[in-house]
Amino acid sequence: MAVTRISDIIVPEVFTPYSQLQTEQKSRIVRAGVLVRDPMLDNLLAGGGLTFNVPSFKSLDDDAENISSDDPSSSSTPNEIGTAQEVGVRLSRNQSWGSTALTSALAGADPMAAIAANVSDYWAIRLQTAVMSTMVGIFADNDAAPSGSEHTQYDLTYDIKGGSYVEGVTTFSAEAFIDAAATMGDSSEALGIVVMHSVVYARALKNNLIDFVSDSTNGAATRIALFLGRQVIVDDMAPVAAGVYQTLLFGAGALRLGVGTPDMATEVFRSPDKGNGGGLETLYNRVEWMIHPVGHKYAGTAPNGGPTNATTSNNLGHASSWERVFPQRKQIKIARLITRES
């Protein structure tokens, strides 16, 4: 009797891009537009190196305009447009699965698609975890007193957690949310996406603060949650500690995503001695990402393989790993509301 094995159906050159595409389609932060794929970052990852210079232009200075004159001897002096040096960092990650863990996937009508679905579910979660860890580091940097003029301390955050829980004072509310968005001044409407923990979302629901609209994309009717016209992503990866919750606000494209293809991104290895000689196949899958918060640079010393999600030195969640290079608050399309819910 013929037996279908993973190595019979996985073609790395086909499986790798298919799995990458499914990962992005399943990632809520990608679908909502928070994390936007950037071909320039893809190209950087195609070369060597752990960190990459990402040049960008600053906004024009708000200088007074010239008054036109009929005096031919007077000339205007052109102004310059400033530049900022953002720095991105390579994240090289991998995971492996034994064939016994994918046995049920092999029963699918399209075995390779079924396996890819399992793998992409995993990577979609890990991508969102890396994004949340990056945001922990970005806000930790913003909480710290700047060494120069790169940012104003706490200008990304509105904090009402207080020293202890007080119903209606330290808890999530429309008023507090508006104040958090207002850290962007007259650009507050640019923050059109909200990531909140399910505990915060439950409070918003109980207070009748959530609206719903129907979406029939791809023929599947779903409900999209809205808060004050902004799309809501409910995710328990939103930072929480000891009853203190962080609700994150994003503008479209606040973070850029680069996707690389490592050497041997997908391979299957057979161990004939495993299973007491019955054999075991292992699927290895590797990814390379660059998650780049616009207006910032990675300032840590990247270890080989890139930083982890940890809050320790040189990793994504540490304050010293990030430095803001866009000093203007309105150029940074993120904000944070901190509440105490219990």
C-alpha positions as CSV (number, residue, x, y, z in Angstrom):
1,M,0.0,0.0,0.0
2,A,1.4,3.4,-1.0
3,V,1.9,5.9,1.9
4,T,1.8,9.6,1.4
5,R,4.6,11.4,3.4
6,I,5.2,15.0,3.9
7,S,8.3,14.8,1.7
8,D,6.0,13.5,-1.1
9,I,3.9,16.6,-1.1
10,I,6.0,19.5,0.1
11,V,7.8,21.3,-2.7
12,P,9.9,24.0,-0.9
13,E,9.8,26.5,-3.8
14,V,6.0,26.3,-3.8
15,F,5.3,25.8,-0.1
16,T,7.5,28.7,1.2
17,P,5.8,31.6,-0.7
18,Y,2.3,30.0,-0.3
19,S,2.8,29.8,3.5
20,Q,4.2,33.4,3.7
21,L,1.1,34.7,1.8
22,Q,-1.3,32.8,4.1
23,T,0.5,34.1,7.2
24,E,-0.1,37.7,6.1
25,Q,-3.7,37.0,5.1
26,K,-4.3,35.5,8.6
27,S,-2.6,38.2,10.6
28,R,-5.1,40.7,11.9
29,I,-2.7,43.5,12.2
30,V,-1.7,43.0,8.6
31,R,-5.3,42.8,7.4
32,A,-6.2,45.9,9.4
33,G,-3.4,47.9,7.8
34,V,-1.3,48.5,10.9
35,L,1.6,46.5,9.5
36,V,2.1,47.1,5.8
37,R,4.3,45.1,3.5
38,D,7.2,47.2,2.0
39,P,9.1,45.9,-1.0
40,M,12.1,48.1,-0.1
41,L,12.5,46.2,3.2
42,D,12.1,42.9,1.3
43,N,15.0,43.9,-0.9
44,L,17.2,44.8,2.1
45,L,16.5,41.4,3.6
46,A,17.6,39.8,0.3
47,G,21.1,41.0,1.0
48,G,23.4,40.4,4.0
49,G,23.5,42.1,7.3
50,L,21.7,42.3,10.6
51,T,20.7,45.9,10.6
52,F,19.8,48.2,7.7
53,N,19.7,51.9,7.1
54,V,16.2,53.0,6.0
55,P,16.5,56.6,4.7
56,S,13.5,58.9,4.9
57,F,12.6,62.5,4.5
58,K,11.3,64.7,7.3
59,S,8.3,67.0,6.8
60,L,9.0,70.5,5.5
61,D,9.7,73.1,8.2
62,D,6.8,75.5,8.8
63,D,8.8,78.5,7.7
64,A,7.0,81.7,6.7
65,E,6.5,81.9,2.9
66,N,8.2,84.6,0.7
67,I,6.4,87.7,-0.3
68,S,6.5,88.1,-4.1
69,S,8.2,91.2,-5.4
70,D,8.8,93.0,-8.8
71,D,12.4,93.8,-7.7
72,P,14.7,91.9,-10.0
73,S,17.6,92.2,-7.6
74,S,15.9,90.2,-4.8
75,S,16.2,86.5,-4.9
76,S,14.7,83.7,-2.8
77,T,16.8,81.2,-0.9
78,P,15.6,77.7,-1.3
79,N,15.0,75.7,1.9
80,E,16.2,72.2,2.4
81,I,14.2,69.1,3.2
82,G,15.6,67.3,6.2
83,T,16.4,63.6,6.3
84,A,16.3,61.1,9.1
85,Q,18.2,57.8,9.3
86,E,15.9,55.0,10.4
87,V,17.4,51.6,11.1
88,G,15.7,48.3,10.8
89,V,16.7,44.9,12.2
90,R,16.6,41.4,10.7
91,L,14.6,38.8,12.6
92,S,15.6,35.3,11.7
93,R,13.2,32.8,13.2
94,N,12.5,29.1,12.7
95,Q,10.3,26.2,13.9
96,S,10.0,22.5,13.2
97,W,7.2,19.9,13.4
98,G,7.3,16.1,13.4
99,S,5.1,14.4,10.9
100,T,3.0,12.8,13.6
101,A,1.9,16.3,14.6
102,L,0.6,16.9,11.1
103,T,-1.1,13.6,10.6
104,S,-4.5,15.1,10.5
105,A,-3.5,17.6,7.9
106,L,-2.5,14.8,5.6
107,A,-6.2,13.7,5.4
108,G,-7.1,17.0,3.6
109,A,-8.2,17.0,0.0
110,D,-5.1,19.2,-0.7
111,P,-2.5,17.9,1.7
112,M,0.0,20.7,1.0
113,A,-2.6,23.4,1.5
114,A,-3.7,21.8,4.7
115,I,-0.1,21.7,6.1
116,A,0.5,25.3,5.0
117,A,-2.7,26.3,6.8
118,N,-1.3,24.8,10.0
119,V,2.1,26.4,9.6
120,S,0.7,29.8,8.6
121,D,-1.6,29.9,11.7
122,Y,1.5,29.4,13.8
123,W,3.5,32.2,12.1
124,A,0.6,34.6,12.1
125,I,0.5,34.4,15.9
126,R,4.3,34.7,16.1
127,L,4.3,37.7,13.8
128,Q,1.7,39.5,16.0
129,T,3.7,38.6,19.1
130,A,6.8,40.2,17.6
131,V,4.9,43.3,16.8
132,M,3.5,43.6,20.4
133,S,7.0,43.1,21.7
134,T,8.3,45.8,19.4
135,M,5.6,48.2,20.7
136,V,6.6,47.4,24.3
137,G,10.1,48.5,23.4
138,I,9.0,51.6,21.6
139,F,6.8,52.8,24.5
140,A,9.5,51.9,27.0
141,D,11.9,54.2,25.1
142,N,9.2,56.9,25.0
143,D,8.7,56.6,28.8
144,A,12.4,57.2,29.4
145,A,13.9,60.7,29.6
146,P,15.5,61.3,26.2
147,S,19.3,61.7,26.0
148,G,18.8,64.4,23.4
149,S,15.9,66.0,21.5
150,E,14.7,62.9,19.8
151,H,11.4,62.9,21.6
152,T,9.3,64.4,24.3
153,Q,8.9,62.0,27.3
154,Y,5.5,60.4,27.5
155,D,4.2,62.2,24.4
156,L,2.7,58.9,23.0
157,T,0.8,58.0,26.2
158,Y,-2.3,59.0,28.1
159,D,-2.2,57.3,31.5
160,I,-5.2,57.1,33.9
161,K,-4.3,53.9,35.8
162,G,-3.6,55.8,39.1
163,G,-2.3,54.0,42.2
164,S,-5.3,51.7,42.7
165,Y,-8.5,50.7,41.0
166,V,-11.4,53.2,41.0
167,E,-14.5,52.3,39.0
168,G,-15.1,55.0,36.4
169,V,-11.9,56.8,37.1
170,T,-9.1,54.4,36.2
171,T,-11.1,52.4,33.8
172,F,-11.5,52.5,30.0
173,S,-13.9,55.2,28.8
174,A,-14.7,57.1,25.6
175,E,-13.3,60.3,27.3
176,A,-10.0,58.6,28.1
177,F,-9.7,57.2,24.6
178,I,-10.3,60.6,23.1
179,D,-7.6,62.1,25.3
180,A,-5.2,59.4,24.2
181,A,-5.9,60.1,20.5
182,A,-5.6,63.8,21.2
183,T,-1.9,63.3,21.9
184,M,-1.7,63.6,18.0
185,G,-3.3,67.0,18.1
186,D,-5.2,67.8,15.0
187,S,-4.0,64.6,13.4
188,S,-5.9,62.4,15.9
189,E,-8.2,61.1,13.2
190,A,-5.1,59.4,11.6
191,L,-5.3,56.9,14.4
192,G,-7.9,54.7,12.9
193,I,-7.1,51.2,14.4
194,V,-7.4,50.2,18.0
195,V,-5.8,47.1,19.6
196,M,-7.4,46.2,22.9
197,H,-7.3,43.3,25.4
198,S,-10.4,41.3,25.7
199,V,-11.0,42.6,29.3
200,V,-11.0,46.2,28.0
201,Y,-13.2,45.2,25.1
202,A,-15.7,43.5,27.4
203,R,-15.9,46.8,29.4
204,A,-16.4,48.8,26.2
205,L,-19.2,46.3,25.2
206,K,-20.9,46.6,28.6
207,N,-20.8,50.4,28.3
208,N,-22.4,50.2,24.8
209,L,-19.3,51.8,23.2
210,I,-18.9,49.3,20.4
211,D,-20.7,49.4,17.1
212,F,-20.6,46.7,14.4
213,V,-20.7,46.8,10.6
214,S,-21.1,43.8,8.3
215,D,-18.3,42.7,5.9
216,S,-18.8,40.1,3.2
217,T,-15.3,40.0,1.9
218,N,-14.6,36.7,0.1
219,G,-18.2,35.7,0.4
220,A,-18.0,35.2,4.2
221,A,-20.3,37.5,6.3
222,T,-18.5,38.7,9.3
223,R,-18.9,41.6,11.8
224,I,-16.3,44.3,12.2
225,A,-16.2,46.0,15.6
226,L,-15.8,49.8,15.6
227,F,-15.2,52.2,18.4
228,L,-15.8,55.9,17.6
229,G,-15.5,54.9,13.9
230,R,-12.2,53.1,14.4
231,Q,-11.6,49.5,13.7
232,V,-11.1,47.4,16.8
233,I,-8.7,44.4,17.0
234,V,-9.3,42.3,20.1
235,D,-6.0,40.6,21.1
236,D,-4.9,39.3,24.4
237,M,-1.3,39.9,23.4
238,A,-2.0,43.6,24.2
239,P,0.3,44.4,27.2
240,V,-1.2,43.7,30.6
241,A,0.2,43.4,34.1
242,A,-1.4,43.3,37.6
243,G,-4.7,44.7,36.4
244,V,-3.2,47.5,34.3
245,Y,-4.0,47.3,30.6
246,Q,-2.6,49.0,27.6
247,T,-4.9,49.9,24.6
248,L,-2.9,50.7,21.5
249,L,-3.9,53.1,18.8
250,F,-2.4,53.0,15.3
251,G,-2.6,54.8,12.0
252,A,-2.5,52.9,8.8
253,G,1.1,52.0,7.9
254,A,2.4,52.8,11.4
255,L,4.7,49.8,11.0
256,R,6.3,48.5,7.9
257,L,6.9,44.8,7.2
258,G,9.8,43.3,5.2
259,V,9.8,39.6,4.4
260,G,12.9,37.8,3.3
261,T,13.5,34.2,2.1
262,P,16.3,32.5,4.0
263,D,18.4,29.8,2.5
264,M,16.5,26.5,2.8
265,A,13.4,28.2,4.1
266,T,11.5,24.9,4.0
267,E,12.9,21.4,4.1
268,V,11.8,18.0,5.2
269,F,14.2,15.6,7.0
270,R,13.6,11.9,7.5
271,S,15.0,10.1,10.5
272,P,14.8,6.4,9.7
273,D,15.8,5.3,13.2
274,K,13.0,7.1,15.0
275,G,9.9,5.3,16.1
276,N,12.0,2.2,16.8
277,G,12.9,2.1,13.1
278,G,9.5,3.1,11.8
279,G,10.9,6.5,10.8
280,L,9.9,10.1,11.5
281,E,9.7,13.0,9.1
282,T,10.3,16.6,10.4
283,L,9.2,19.7,8.6
284,Y,11.5,22.7,9.1
285,N,10.3,26.2,8.3
286,R,12.3,29.4,8.6
287,V,11.3,33.0,8.2
288,E,13.0,36.3,8.0
289,W,11.2,39.5,8.9
290,M,11.8,43.2,9.5
291,I,9.2,44.8,11.6
292,H,10.0,48.5,11.4
293,P,8.1,51.2,13.4
294,V,8.1,54.3,11.2
295,G,10.1,57.1,12.6
296,H,12.4,54.9,14.7
297,K,15.7,53.1,14.5
298,Y,16.9,49.9,16.1
299,A,19.6,51.2,18.5
300,G,20.6,47.9,20.2
301,T,23.4,45.6,19.3
302,A,21.7,42.9,17.3
303,P,22.7,39.3,18.3
304,N,23.2,36.8,15.5
305,G,19.8,35.8,14.4
306,G,18.4,39.1,15.4
307,P,16.7,40.2,18.7
308,T,14.2,38.1,20.5
309,N,10.8,39.2,21.8
310,A,12.2,39.6,25.3
311,T,12.4,42.8,27.4
312,T,16.1,42.3,28.1
313,S,18.9,44.4,26.6
314,N,19.2,44.3,22.8
315,N,15.9,42.6,22.4
316,L,12.7,44.0,20.9
317,G,10.9,44.8,24.2
318,H,13.8,46.8,25.8
319,A,13.8,50.6,25.9
320,S,17.5,50.9,24.8
321,S,16.8,48.9,21.7
322,W,14.9,51.8,20.1
323,E,15.4,55.4,19.4
324,R,13.0,57.9,17.8
325,V,14.4,59.8,14.8
326,F,11.2,61.7,14.0
327,P,10.9,64.3,16.7
328,Q,7.5,65.6,15.7
329,R,4.7,63.9,17.5
330,K,2.3,63.9,14.6
331,Q,4.8,61.9,12.4
332,I,4.5,58.9,14.8
333,K,1.1,57.3,14.1
334,I,0.8,55.4,17.4
335,A,-0.6,56.2,20.8
336,R,-1.3,54.4,24.0
337,L,-4.0,54.5,26.7
338,I,-3.2,52.9,30.1
339,T,-6.1,52.0,32.3
340,R,-6.6,49.9,35.5
341,E,-9.5,47.5,35.1
342,S,-9.3,45.6,38.4
